[in-house]
Amino acid sequence: MATTDQIRAWAMEFPEVTEKQHFRFRVPLWQVRGTTFLGMGRDETTAVFCVSEESAQAAATADPEHATAVRRSDPPRSFLGLEVQLAGVPDDRLEALVREAWAAQAPKRLVAEHLG
């Protein structure tokens, strides 16, 4: 299972990333220019990747044992991202989700500069 330290290393490879602590749950989350793209679950056995709703639905359909599209209870900002159970998911898949989440939340110019 990927650890918080591994996920941190993948997230911090991207430009303009900062790490913060969730105000309520006291777990790490990562932001690009102030926008959250990734956060650890309360017990750090899960992570929430801020990918598009379509991508999250596809991932949850492809692997319902490990992935769930997550919605908030407040309607104006209801879609949150893809929650993934870290155990049983290959590291290369998790690393790809970190990249996808960063690219989904980073400014488009920054994504183009970094990923081409």
JOLINKA-V383327 format. One record per residue. PSI is psi in whole degrees, -180 to 180 (999 if undefined). Layout:
# JOLINKA-V383327
PSI + PSI
This chain:
# JOLINKA-V383327
136 + 143 + 168 + -39 + -38 + -44 + -41 + -46 + -43 + -44 + -41 + -7 + -20 + 152 + 149 + 30 + 137 + 150 + 136 + 176 + 135 + 133 + -30 + -45 + -11 + 38 + 159 + 146 + 156 + 140 + 153 + 120 + 45 + -1 + 125 + 134 + -11 + 138 + 146 + 150 + 171 + -38 + 8 + 22 + -5 + 163 + 149 + 121 + 124 + 76 + 176 + 156 + -38 + -44 + -42 + -43 + -42 + -44 + -41 + -36 + -40 + -31 + 69 + -18 + -31 + -14 + 141 + 132 + 130 + 134 + 149 + 169 + -18 + 119 + -39 + -29 + 51 + -39 + 132 + -54 + -155 + 117 + 130 + 130 + 117 + -36 + 129 + -5 + 127 + 145 + -39 + -32 + -42 + -42 + -40 + -36 + -37 + -48 + -47 + -43 + -44 + -48 + -32 + -29 + -20 + 154 + 141 + -37 + -42 + -41 + -45 + -40 + -39 + -42 + -9 + 999
